[in-house]
Amino acid sequence: MDIQKQIEQLEPWFHNIHLPDGTVTAPNHFLGDFPGFKWEKIQAEIPQDLKGWNVLDIGCNAGFYAIELAKRGAEVLAIDLDEHYLKQGRWTAKQFGLEHKIKFKQMQVYDLAQQPEKYDLIWFMGVFYHLRYPLLALDILSQKANGMMVFQTLSLPNSEEQDIPEDVAFHDREILQSKSWPSMSFIEHKLAGDPTNWWVPNHQGILSMLSSCGFRVTATPEDETYIAIKDKTLQSSMETWNYSEFLSATGKPWSEEVLLKTKK
């Protein structure tokens, strides 16, 4: 069976992937050459040589990013909830001869809490705003990151920032109404017709949540996309009082000893 017929059998496609023979998977994509145009703006921030890197691609879809990272030598775990996309990804990886470099697995981001592996690069694009429990996901990823994370989310249309005080006095809560105060808007029903769109953070909210999880943003190469580095000088919330809460939320046992330790 020729390549075009195989592509048609795997429809619909959300990733327009340019295959080695010149065929593309979604030439009439409503967003254009997606996600290729995003990759063009991001790729310079990623090391060319990823040999020896352990990479996690969350919400991998048909595997566009997993393939680009594997081309640079990375070993990639690509996860998604939708078996249809995973089937596309496995097929596409074979077209590039990269099936030995990419492992596709049906998983939730929350399932990673039960896995021992850590990753040199976490690719976390187009997923955050679909999560009912987004900060839990970031807390989990903070435990899985050895180095870099590429983070992208739908966000509110402003880029204002402000210095966040160490403490907000009880009677000074008007600061929380500032346009640049870190916040997220909750979507009760649908956004763009999609009932899985739950949260839309503002720019400072993204910076502050990443910081709270021990990540420092070093670049924003593309709209709503952040390059973040695990920074040991930042105190992750996993090192404070709420570690026992994290353990409970991820189904792990905790003890009074843990609670006392994190209160210090």
Steps between C-alpha positions, in 0.01 A plus 500: 500500500640842407573771759205719406255214551650425841469867600133498399438186705643680806285815463417737657842661562569797727875508431607585149817293478733523201603140431839404352351437155351853490143397582322694774236369737266802527559735206170684551540559874288795617801644686734466204823303532434402860696443715792561267472878521523478880805274486677746269488764777587265786766270360795738545445485879549122500852352481580355158664197658263314733693174508469350847199718586189339645198693368132496595240625249163550675193506277712386207215473248641356174857550620625808313713628790606153613634435150689832482660435838585140412665627180740687730587178679261500798329196647134603522202382701196639318171480689142577408151396610372444147597165351418634154780758528737241643430274203583792268817568698625143483436491124667837444807407706548196275496720190802684644669182625473631856277235656797382711545855641138576596276304733131589467284430804137567598529697825368797695747762617392412856612138447859627492487541877517120528796468264864514621655651186630855476552701183759741363235672288125510554286609205173630646315682223127537442396297806497721812172680427324169435577375851246509782789494750773702328720592797510137611635416156772766535590372846538151358717626216717695741590161649574354157713779354878488507551803281283668239127525435329649196162621624215636289145587597206701380521824698327832561588776251744703705870477584515717811730401784549614858718423799313263726531580873605233748178558692169677439349662807144397578370856452707563184322251279419762238836410343338174393279700262798633309499406132851363536438299818557128426162348423305251292152534355276198547290380206179352639360373172693529173765711330516488119237227515727274706373375839854388595628859513495567875754772585650807331788654699649845454868553421604573859298202614708276275827649626391469862370144474819386329707676767291337774595166348870581483524613136657822375387632161796581275329576167163543327585415139143468378163636604385337827808277505755504783844342531544412867801364685493311831668747737635364829504852648120512482315329782248267348174456687597134523752609766242678714191419707291369213715196417268277703209639298685409181560148627131455582391645165723254315395199707825465692527444875618777728577514868492749786879507467469629144250764610725624782805506276338717235368748758854599591 
